[in-house]
């Protein structure tokens, strides 16, 4: 399970690293960390963000480019400003709970332009259960980052069984930060639980410091919980 998850996360990280070349030359592997930070671009611009999206080969980047290009110039400028505002991603925080027979979608606003969309999709069939939790940041309704954690487990005799597994993945079209997930941890102690820590690393100096977020999903016989909190 871990090898599958690692491969998925590595693919995302490599894609982000390739796209970063549009913004800044790669730093030497032997260079001190502060030198690498100093070599980052000062900020993201409409021009550099457009170039970043054009360099991507993913369907998400192509759709974002179309949506971003359709915005008026003033909104494009605000959009790019929100991308590199480190306080926005740092504010991502939500704790949810519900029943396995009922999906949930909730939206919280950071400001009039930026919203966080939280979707929990539980499924239960013949003792097999999955709970998928996706947290997405949108700007003017356009998705820019999306972290998803899916927990799979089984129920027998009214109890959660051992052998639960989980998969995590991230979609990121924010050129101002690189988002990478750590190892997905799974445990069963009366309930099934999956955890993953996301690290958002600045690609431009205007973002500020790196940010950690812990995403978790738990599942029981009839209920679930989902959260994303400060790491």
C-alpha positions in Angstrom: 0.0 0.0 0.0 2.7 2.4 0.9 4.6 1.8 -2.4 1.5 2.7 -4.4 0.9 5.8 -2.4 4.6 6.8 -2.6 4.6 6.5 -6.4 1.5 8.7 -6.7 2.8 11.4 -4.5 6.2 11.3 -6.2 4.6 11.7 -9.6 2.9 14.9 -8.3 6.1 16.2 -6.8 8.1 15.6 -9.9 5.6 17.3 -12.1 5.7 20.4 -9.8 9.5 20.4 -9.8 9.5 20.3 -13.6 7.1 23.2 -13.8 9.2 25.2 -11.4 11.9 25.6 -14.0 9.7 28.1 -15.7 9.9 30.3 -12.7 13.5 29.9 -11.5 16.7 27.9 -12.4 17.3 24.8 -10.2 19.6 25.4 -7.2 22.7 23.3 -6.7 22.1 20.3 -4.5 25.0 21.3 -2.4 23.9 24.9 -1.9 22.8 25.9 1.7 19.1 26.1 2.2 19.1 29.9 2.7 20.9 30.3 -0.7 18.2 28.3 -2.4 15.6 30.5 -0.8 17.5 33.6 -1.9 17.4 32.4 -5.5 13.7 32.1 -5.6 11.8 34.7 -7.6 10.6 37.6 -5.4 7.0 37.1 -6.4 4.6 35.6 -8.9 3.2 37.7 -11.7 0.4 37.2 -14.2 3.0 36.7 -16.9 5.0 34.1 -15.0 1.9 32.3 -13.8 0.5 32.1 -17.4 3.9 30.6 -18.5 3.8 28.1 -15.6 0.3 26.9 -16.7 1.3 26.6 -20.3 4.3 24.5 -19.3 2.1 21.9 -17.6 0.7 18.9 -19.4 -2.1 18.0 -17.0 -5.8 18.4 -17.7 -6.1 20.5 -14.5 -3.5 23.0 -15.7 -5.0 23.3 -19.1 -8.5 23.9 -17.6 -7.0 26.5 -15.2 -5.2 28.3 -18.0 -8.5 28.6 -19.9 -10.4 29.8 -16.8 -7.6 32.2 -15.7 -7.2 33.6 -19.2 -10.9 34.4 -19.3 -10.8 36.6 -16.2 -10.5 40.4 -16.6 -7.1 41.8 -16.1 -8.0 43.2 -12.6 -9.1 39.8 -11.4 -6.1 38.1 -12.9 -3.9 40.4 -10.8 -6.0 39.6 -7.7 -5.9 35.9 -8.5 -2.1 35.9 -8.6 -1.9 37.9 -5.4 -4.0 35.3 -3.6 -1.8 32.5 -4.9 1.2 33.9 -3.1 -0.5 35.0 0.1 0.9 32.4 2.5 -1.8 33.3 5.1 -4.5 31.8 2.9 -3.2 28.2 2.8 -2.2 28.5 6.4 -5.8 29.3 7.3 -7.1 26.0 5.9 -8.8 24.3 8.9 -11.9 22.1 9.2 -13.3 19.4 11.3 -16.3 17.4 10.1 -18.4 14.3 11.0 -21.3 12.4 9.6 -23.0 9.1 8.8 -21.7 6.6 6.3 -25.0 6.8 4.3 -24.8 10.5 3.8 -22.2 12.5 1.7 -21.3 16.0 2.8 -20.2 19.2 1.0 -19.5 22.4 2.9 -17.9 25.7 1.8 -16.1 28.2 3.9 -15.0 31.7 2.7 -11.6 33.2 3.4 -12.7 36.4 1.6 -15.0 37.3 -1.3 -12.6 35.8 -3.8 -11.2 32.7 -2.0 -13.2 29.8 -0.7 -12.4 26.3 0.7 -14.6 23.5 -0.5 -14.8 20.4 1.7 -16.3 17.2 0.3 -16.7 13.9 2.1 -17.9 10.9 0.0 -18.6 7.8 2.1 -19.6 4.5 0.5 -20.7 1.3 2.2 -21.6 -1.9 0.4 -21.8 -5.4 1.9 -19.3 -4.6 4.7 -16.8 -2.8 2.5 -16.5 0.9 3.4 -14.6 3.8 1.8 -14.5 7.4 3.0 -12.9 10.0 0.7 -12.2 13.5 2.0 -11.2 16.3 -0.4 -10.2 19.8 0.7 -10.0 22.3 -2.2 -9.0 25.9 -2.4 -10.8 27.9 -5.1 -10.2 31.5 -6.3 -13.1 33.0 -8.3 -14.5 29.5 -8.4 -11.3 28.1 -10.0 -9.7 25.2 -8.1 -6.0 25.8 -7.3 -5.1 23.2 -4.7 -6.9 20.0 -3.7 -5.8 17.4 -1.2 -7.6 14.1 -1.1 -7.4 11.3 1.5 -9.3 8.0 1.0 -9.7 5.4 3.7 -10.8 1.8 2.9 -11.8 -0.7 5.6 -14.2 -3.6 6.2 -16.9 -4.3 8.8 -17.8 -7.8 10.1 -19.8 -8.8 13.1 -20.5 -5.2 13.9 -16.8 -4.4 14.2 -14.2 -2.7 12.1 -11.7 -5.3 10.9 -7.9 -5.0 10.7 -6.3 -4.6 7.3 -7.5 -1.0 6.6 -5.7 0.9 3.8 -5.6 4.4 2.5 -4.4 6.5 -0.4 -3.6 10.2 -0.6 -3.0 12.5 -3.5 -2.7 16.2 -4.3 -3.6 18.3 -7.3 -1.8 21.7 -7.3 -1.9 24.4 -10.0 -0.6 27.1 -7.6 2.8 28.1 -9.0 3.7 29.9 -5.8 3.9 26.8 -3.6 4.9 23.1 -4.0 2.8 20.7 -2.0 4.1 17.3 -1.1 2.6 14.6 1.1 4.4 12.4 3.6 3.7 8.7 4.2 0.1 7.8 4.8 -0.4 6.2 8.2 -3.2 3.8 8.9 -4.3 2.2 12.2 -7.3 0.2 13.5 -8.1 0.5 17.2 -11.9 0.1 17.4 -12.1 2.5 14.5 -10.1 2.8 11.3 -8.0 5.9 10.9 -5.8 7.4 8.1 -3.5 10.4 8.4 -1.2 12.3 6.1 0.9 15.4 6.5 1.1 17.9 3.6 4.0 20.4 3.3 3.5 23.5 1.3 7.0 24.9 0.3 7.3 28.4 -1.2 8.4 28.8 -4.8 8.5 32.5 -4.5 9.8 34.6 -1.6 6.5 36.5 -1.2 4.8 33.4 0.2 6.8 33.4 3.4 7.5 30.3 5.4 6.6 26.7 4.6 3.2 25.4 6.0 2.3 22.0 7.3 -1.3 20.6 7.3 -2.4 17.3 8.8 -5.4 15.6 7.0 -7.2 12.7 8.7 -10.2 10.4 8.1 -11.7 8.0 10.5 -14.4 5.4 10.0 -16.6 3.3 12.3 -19.5 1.0 11.8 -22.0 3.8 10.9 -20.1 7.1 11.2 -17.0 8.9 9.9 -14.9 12.0 10.8 -12.7 14.1 8.6 -10.4 16.9 9.3 -7.6 19.1 8.1 -5.7 21.0 10.8 -2.5 22.9 11.4 0.5 20.6 11.3 
